């Protein structure tokens, strides 16, 4: 999927950079492909290098858009990790809601604001999963009515504990996904426990996809400023941003930068 771009001297253009993302298959009980988890990567070696979940998810969205969702996941679903900052952000709306499932990371607390935002996104057509579940915690119970898939991290659980957790989660109308399945024995155990979906190194390691992106140039910025200054329609401004994914990503990062000032109450 990667493309080559060179300047007149035959070297790489300074405005063209490689970008990476990874995908790992998710299978059903018959080991048929049903979805991919999309994962941020900072290098072709498969290193995640995540220092900020918000930036990592924003980059993953931009990179998937650059490659094209059809190229990345075809006619399957894509699962994308989201933390609280991503859930509360505006750029999550850029994801194709019929093609993705938003995975609520285990670090997300079920605060009233987060729950309200998830309900809002549900009404907008988004679907949710819970990631890395290892217990029937209060947060898990609060999120339960809002998600369709529960991903259980089997690596963190002894067989007896795993069986007990599955019993507590069963019967709630949710699909159970066993993640980090690394051996045939683990797969067969999870089959017997009634898991619906499976993911892990036993089936496949994440595959890194590579593409090229062009840094937003002065022309794109000037065109955008011209549209804004001329009071152009919002649809025209949105189209201009979508034509340059890198420009859109930088604007979204700016919009979602935490404000460090407070409004004077007087």
N, C-alpha and C positions, 0 to 999 in steps of 0.2 A: 504493500500500500504506500510505501514511501515514494517520493518523487525527488528528482535531482534538479538543483537550480544552481547555475554558475554565472559568474560575471564575465566580462569580455576577456579577461586575462586567463580564464579557465579555472579560477578558484571559486570558493563559495562566496556569495554575496553577503556583506555584513548585515543586510536587512533580513536575510533568510536564516531561520534557525530550525533545528530539529525539535520535534516535540513527541512525547510518548504517552501512551496509556496502555493499560493491560486489561484483559478480560479473562475470566475463568468460568467455564461452563457449569451450569446447574442442571441436573438430570432428574427424571422422575423414577418411579419404582421399576420401570422396565429399562432404565438407563437410556431413555430417549432425551435429547436435548430440549429443554423448555425455556431456558433463559441464560443470560450471562451476568455475572457481577462485573461492573466496570470499576477499575482501580487506578488511582493516580500513580504515575511513575515519573521519576526525574531523570532517568537514564535508560539506555537500551539494555543495560545489564539486568533490568528488572528491579532496581533499587527504588523504594518508594520515596524516601527523603522528605517525608511530610514533617514540616515544622509548624504549619498552621492549617487547620482543617478547612477553614473558610477559603483560603487561597487555593488549597489543593483541590477542593470540589469545584471552585470557579474555573480553575485551569482544566480540570477533567471535562467539564461541560463545554468549554471553548474548544478543546482538542477533539472531542467527539463531534462537535459541529463542523470543525475543519475537515475531518475525515468523511463526515456524513454518517448519520445514524444507521442508514441502510447498509453501509460498508462495515460498520462496527458490530451490529447485532442482527442484521437481516430482518426477518419477520418475527424474531423472538423478543422477549422483554429484556430490559437492562436494569439491573439493580444498582443504585447509586447511594453511597454512604452520605448521610447528612448529620451534622451536629446541630446544636441549638442555634448557633449563629447563622448557619445556612438556612435552617427552617424559618428563622425570623427575617431573612434577607429578602430583597426584591428579585434577585437574579434567578432564584429557583423557578420563577415563572417562565424562564427561557427554555426549560426542559419540555420535551414533547410528552405531555401527561398521559397519552395513550400508549406510550412506548416504554415508560420507566416506572419502577417502583422505588420509592424513597426509603432507604434503610436507616432507621433511627438508631444511631450509635448508642452503645451501652453507657456512655458518659452523659447522655442527655437525661436531665431530671424532669419529671412530669409536673412542672410548675403550671399554674393556671394560664399564664401567658403562652407557654409552649402548646398546651392542650388546645387552647382557643385558636392558635395559629394552624395547628394540624387540622382541626375541624374546618377552618376557612379554606385550606388547601384541598381538603376532601371535597368540599362543595364545588371547588373549581375543577374537579375531575382527577385529582392525584390519588395514588394508592400508596400504602405504607406497609413496611415490614419492621420487625424488631430484630436488631442485630446482637449477636454474642450473648444470648440469654443463658444464664447458668443457675438461675434460681427463680422461684415464684415470688419475686420481691414486690414491694408496694408500688414502685415505678412500673414494673411489668404489668401488674394488675390494673393500674390506671390507664396505661397505654393499650391494654388488651382490646377494648371495644373499638379502637381506632385503626387497628392493623388487620391485614389479611394473612400475613405470613409471619411465623415466629421462627427465627434462626437460632438453633441451639448449638452452642460450642461444645462438642462432645469431648474435645481434648482436655477440657478443664474438669471433667466429671468422671468419677468412678462408675463402673457399670451399674451398681445398685442405685447410686444417686441419680444417674441418668434415667433409669427406669422409673424411679419415683417422680422425677420432674415431668417426664412424659405423661404419666398418669394424671398429674395435677393440671397439665395443659390440655389434655385430650377432652373432647366433648364440648369444646367452646366454639366450634365452627371455624377454626383457624387451620391453615395449612402449616404443617411442621416441616422444617428444613434442617437436616443434620449437616453442619458445616465442620470442616477440618477432618473429614473422613480420610484416613491414610492407609488402611489395610482392608483386605477382603473380609477379615473377621469383623471389623468395625461396621462395614457395610451390611453384612448379614445380620448383625445384632440390631442395627437401626431399622432394617427391614422388618424384623420380627416385632420391634417395638411400635411399628406403625407409622414411621416417618413417610411423608409424601414426596419430599425432594431431598437431593443429596449434592454435596459440593466438597471437594477436597483433592489432595494430591493423588489419592488412589485412582481418581478418574483422569485428572489433568492438572498440571501446574498452570498458573496464569501465563498467557501468551502476550508478549509486548508488541503493540502496533506502533509504527513510526510514520510520521508525516512531516511536512514542511509548513512553517508558518512565516508570514511576512510581518515584520514590525509595522505598526501603524505609521504611515508617512504624513508629512506635513500637508499634502494635498487632501487626504481624507479629513484631517482636522479642520482645514480651511473650508472644505465643502460643508462640513457639519456646522461650523460656526456661521457660515453664510445662510444656511437653512434656518437656524435659530434666530438670527438677526432679522430675517425677512418674515418672521412669524409664519413659517411654513406649517402645514398640517402635521399633527403628531405622527400620522401614518408615514409621511415622507421622511421625517426624522428617524423613525424606527427602521425604515428600509435602509437608510444611509448607514446606520450603525450596524445592521445585520450584514451589510456587504463587506464589512471589515471586522471580522471576529475579534482580532486583537484589540482594535479600538474599543469595541463593545466591552471586552473583558476589563480593560483599564478603566473605563467609565464606571462599570459596576463596582470595581474595587474602590473607586473614589466615593461613590454613592454610599457604600456600606462601611466606610471608615468610621469608627466610633467618634462621635463628637466630644470634644474635650471642654466645651463651654456650656454654660447654663444661661438660660434666658433670664434677664432681670425681671423679677416679679413686679417691679414697679414700672 
